[in-house]
Amino acid sequence: MQFQIIPVTAFRQNCSLLWDEQGRAALIDPGGDLPRLLEQVDRRGLTLTKILLTHGHVDHCAATAQLARERQVPVEGPERADRFWIESLPAAAAQFGFPPAEPFEPDRWLTDGDTVSLGDETLEVLHCPGHTPGHVVFFHRAGRCAWVGDVLFAGSIGRTDFPRGDHSALIRSIRERLFPLGDDVRFVPGHGPMSTFGAERRTNPFVADQLFATAAP
């Protein structure tokens, strides 16, 4: 499976375009700049088959309703606990100076342990709350790559000061759900450069192993 990271909106949110060998494609977190996203889909000769969402924040899903309608594709994700964020998209768009954003109902709410298909490729779904209560992560085990939204960044972690954010849950999501996937796993964060779980375990000032090491008796 191949992918391209396309930063969108004034928040430079990492929307990802994924596709298989037959050109079947998905967009993860289409937060805005829809003409630019569709230009990349069409330029590569891909067939968009679905939209995948990690969570319901405006910079990650503001263009979802329009995109789903224009290309007649289903929306999968996030987990149901993020419904209140999706319902508040119009207010969030106005607050942050985005173009008008429509609320929508995903065709499929995702839960931990689900899988998402993209042609012959499979993405595993991990529920990783903390930044938002319904945040999910997509893991392509064969390619050793994860799309983690705003859970984890290169050198940082997601904010938890939004409604229903939970710092302790976020730390557990990272250390108990993501890091066990393997040090070699690359990840695409919601903002900024890619990294690996191994690099973050060694150096991330919020979740590095050394911060959680217990003293030997």
QUIRATA-V585632 format. One record per residue. N is the residue number from 1. BURIAL is # if it has 24 or more other C-alpha atoms within 12 Angstrom, else .. D_LAST is the distance of its C-alpha to the last C-alpha in Angstrom with 2 decimals. Layout:
N/BURIAL/D_LAST
N/BURIAL/D_LAST
//
This chain:
1/#/47.04
2/./47.83
3/#/47.16
4/./48.26
5/#/46.59
6/#/49.22
7/#/48.15
8/#/50.27
9/#/51.16
10/./50.62
11/./46.90
12/./46.80
13/#/45.19
14/#/44.49
15/#/46.82
16/#/46.51
17/#/49.41
18/#/48.40
19/#/50.86
20/#/51.18
21/./53.54
22/./56.41
23/#/56.12
24/#/54.80
25/#/52.82
26/#/50.62
27/#/49.76
28/#/46.31
29/#/46.42
30/#/50.01
31/#/49.71
32/#/53.09
33/#/55.53
34/#/56.88
35/./59.77
36/./57.40
37/#/55.23
38/#/58.29
39/./59.73
40/#/56.76
41/#/57.04
42/./60.77
43/./60.72
44/./58.52
45/./60.77
46/#/58.02
47/#/58.49
48/#/56.25
49/#/55.18
50/#/52.60
51/#/50.56
52/#/46.79
53/#/44.95
54/#/41.28
55/#/41.91
56/#/44.71
57/#/44.69
58/#/48.07
59/#/47.22
60/#/46.04
61/#/48.84
62/#/51.84
63/#/54.14
64/#/53.21
65/#/56.15
66/#/58.74
67/#/57.31
68/#/57.12
69/./60.70
70/./62.14
71/./60.64
72/./60.60
73/#/57.00
74/#/54.39
75/#/51.29
76/#/47.97
77/#/44.98
78/#/43.11
79/#/41.53
80/#/43.76
81/#/41.67
82/#/43.03
83/#/46.60
84/#/46.88
85/#/46.19
86/#/48.91
87/#/51.32
88/#/50.83
89/#/51.61
90/#/55.03
91/./53.65
92/#/50.75
93/#/53.21
94/./55.44
95/./52.62
96/./51.36
97/./54.79
98/#/54.64
99/#/57.80
100/#/58.37
101/#/55.87
102/#/56.63
103/#/54.33
104/#/54.24
105/#/52.99
106/#/50.94
107/./52.51
108/./49.12
109/#/46.07
110/#/42.96
111/#/39.97
112/#/36.63
113/./37.27
114/./40.86
115/#/42.38
116/#/45.05
117/#/47.65
118/#/49.39
119/./52.01
120/./50.24
121/#/46.90
122/#/44.19
123/#/41.71
124/#/38.83
125/#/38.24
126/#/34.85
127/#/34.89
128/#/32.66
129/#/33.32
130/#/32.31
131/#/34.96
132/#/37.50
133/#/37.05
134/#/39.00
135/#/37.72
136/#/37.63
137/#/36.66
138/#/38.80
139/#/37.23
140/#/39.45
141/./37.40
142/./40.06
143/./40.17
144/#/36.43
145/#/37.31
146/#/36.56
147/#/38.53
148/#/36.09
149/#/38.44
150/#/36.79
151/#/33.28
152/#/31.95
153/#/33.55
154/#/33.06
155/#/30.74
156/#/30.98
157/#/30.92
158/#/33.62
159/#/34.80
160/./34.06
161/./36.53
162/./39.34
163/./40.40
164/./37.89
165/#/35.30
166/#/31.67
167/#/28.93
168/./26.06
169/#/28.13
170/#/28.82
171/#/25.20
172/#/24.63
173/#/27.84
174/#/26.78
175/#/23.25
176/./23.91
177/#/27.60
178/#/28.40
179/#/25.55
180/./25.24
181/#/28.90
182/#/27.97
183/./27.44
184/./31.06
185/#/32.60
186/#/34.89
187/#/35.57
188/#/38.53
189/#/37.57
190/#/40.06
191/#/40.65
192/#/40.14
193/./39.29
194/#/37.61
195/#/34.11
196/#/31.64
197/#/28.53
198/#/26.70
199/#/27.96
200/#/26.89
201/#/23.35
202/./23.16
203/./25.19
204/#/26.12
205/./25.11
206/#/24.87
207/#/23.02
208/#/21.41
209/./18.18
210/./16.50
211/./17.27
212/./15.30
213/./12.23
214/./8.96
215/./6.40
216/./3.84
217/./0.00
//
